[in-house]
Amino acid sequence: MKTNIKALTIAAATVMTALTGANQAAARMSKALNDTASVGMNALDYTLQKPLGSPLFEDKTFGDHFFLSGGAGISTYNDKPSGGFRPGLSGEISFGDWITPVHGWRVNLGAGSHSKKAGEPWKFFGSISADYIMNFSALLRGYRPSRRVEIIGALGAEYQRTRYDAVWGNLLGLRAALQARFNIQNNLYIYAEPRLALYAGKRFPDDGERRFRPDLSFNIGLGYRLLSKEERMRGATPFINNGDSHLFFGVGGGAWSFARKTVHHRTNPYGFGSFFIGKYITPTAGIRLKGEIGRIGRISDISNRYLAIGSLDFVWNLNAAFGGYRPDQVFDLSLNIGPALAYANRSEGKFYPGVKAGLTALFNLSQQWGIFIEPEVSMFTRSFNRNLKDRGYGPFVSLMAGLRYTFGNFTYDNPQSYKDFINAENYFFSFSGGPAKRWNGSFGKGGALQFGFGKRFSPISSWRVTADGDLFSAIPGYLSVGVGLDYLFSISTSMAGFNPYRVFDLSGLIGVAGGAGQYSGPLQGYLEGRVGLHGAFRLCNALDLYFEPQIAGNSLIGKWTPGWAPEFRFMVGLKYKLGTPATIPSGLADSFLADGRNFVSLSGGPALFSGSFVRAPHKVSGSIDGALGRWFSRISGARIGYTLDFITRQTVRLQRPYVSTVHADYLLNISSLMDSNPARRFHVLGIVGAGVSFSNLKKSKAGIMFETGGQFRYNLPAGIDVHIEPIVSFYPDRVVPGYLSGAGFVATGRVMGGLSYRF
């Protein structure tokens, strides 16, 4: 009985084993040969039968699984971390290809420094190496492109060209590494790679007597892998889009410095600002025009120097090149390279040609807005370093961060914005003032005033024409009056659509200006470029309170000039929004002119005479004016008048000038031009005129006068109006000969307040 039970047990086990083997064989037969993607590696496959082979790519061609990566690391070349230890720093760029999902190769280009002890010179090197790489994750668990974490091993050889204290040498070695790779998206990954290498070759002082010197390093970096055509097209956005111009621009700031330093002249980083504009011509390639300006270090007694760099870059979008055109991705990386031209003031050569190369890492906040970080290396002619740093050839490096805006298909993304925009009040007037601070000179305390008129011509974009004034108190003093043109782009609208009832709207600003200024000499022309922000708080439908920090760079044109002067202003003001322009002018009976078309006015207020105010003690003059005028329509009018300026004396020895001016002015009611509202009480007028000026001084001669300005008018009952009128007059120096001006012409700026009566 026991024998029968034992026999039955053996028979049952034999049958079960046979059935299991049959099932495994059937399962294995259902898999394609070499298909470890599904089954992975199984130790049982290597015990009783021939093992399955490694996975293969279908229709493999050279470079179709290409990858590119860049990183940086620290190393301990032939040293043990202890007191006084300084780790080596290096950077590398790698490119390679996967021959199969498991096996591949890569070539690496690197540069950096070896570690050292405190007090020793640095050893610098450039290197090239080649590695065999194996994907352990694909070998052990099967090939799966969507895997988040992969472990990759590398074995290879490396050659280094080294330099130590002006002596060159060669190193050759073997290396092994283990890379942990984290796939952020299908085509983008970050990696961490500990690496051990053994080098032999040139021995420098402090290298010891070892034939082979070990180098243990740790590297981190970022890489791209090329997707197949099907993977790149899957979910990608068509690049050809009539509503998308593929234009982009950005502003930023950072620090720059010479990379090479000397014992007698240590170069510290200095700050700079930057602006660029570009366009993608294909999904992967574009061009970019970039400008930078900032301070630079000093040589001996030459300080406060400024450097400007312009460049034209070729932009290679790595995201699009390796993964298809996907503008909605959070992260974007671009390679930039192109020619450059540098200009330095207070230097022998002035202009220096060169080349620039860098990377732009962009983090997208929306389809239009993103923040970026951009490291960059520049190489200019040998005289650049010699003239600006008193040193031979070497790289110039910079690191910048900023904000980038892309002109996307706004109509498609925010269709409701245009409907709201058409019904909004898009013309506006602005008035602002605030403190100002200048560098590159002793200007002292300063302030700025600005009057503006503009229009929001799209939900995002606005233009503005301004009348600008700058004033600084320190001897010899600075005074300027000019006209500016600004472009404003609404950051709030581009991110969230147009909303006329938004409580706060933030815009960026870029502009230019020009005019006349005076500094330690006669009046001269000036030019200015500026960037800034415009933040507006909505008080009501017609009125905004805004603040506007600006950074400007300006310079007088001519002999008496302090050079380019960076300036920071913080402007605070009010913005008055007009209605939709009238297509047919209303009649006079429907406007404020119903009470009378003729008027008389009397005004008075403080004045600034350029011949005396720019020099201490900066006294304020005064003016009075009487005028008679007539309105031809609700928009146009004219007046004739007489102005008397009481010019202050600089010293008691000088006679006080009284400047008389007979003038005729044209008046343009800009408010009525833009809005047909007949019930409006507040009006903004533009003024332009000419006349003849003369004074009581000996040898004074009459001269032709030109003036321009504006008037803010409020209607009271019974045909009475009150007004404030900022206006500037220009006339030749012969009207006030010898009155401490020395200019071809002088200017008087006035802020007049007064009353008008219409009859």
Beta strands, then each sheet from edge to edge (+ up, - down):
strand 1: 66-75
strand 2: 85-86
strand 3: 88-98
strand 4: 103-113
strand 5: 116-117
strand 6: 123-135
strand 7: 149-164
strand 8: 167-185
strand 9: 188-201
strand 10: 213-225
strand 11: 247-258
strand 12: 270-280
strand 13: 285-296
strand 14: 305-317
strand 15: 331-344
strand 16: 351-364
strand 17: 369-380
strand 18: 396-406
strand 19: 427-438
strand 20: 446-456
strand 21: 461-472
strand 22: 478-490
strand 23: 504-518
strand 24: 523-540
strand 25: 543-557
strand 26: 565-577
strand 27: 598-609
strand 28: 621-631
strand 29: 636-646
strand 30: 658-669
strand 31: 682-695
strand 32: 703-715
strand 33: 720-732
strand 34: 745-758
sheet 1: 1+ 3- 4+ 6- 7+ 8- 9+ 10- 1+
sheet 2: 2+ 5-
sheet 3: 11+ 12- 13+ 14- 15+ 16- 17+ 18- 11+
sheet 4: 19+ 20- 21+ 22- 23+ 24- 25+ 26- 19+
sheet 5: 27+ 28- 29+ 30- 31+ 32- 33+ 34- 27+
end
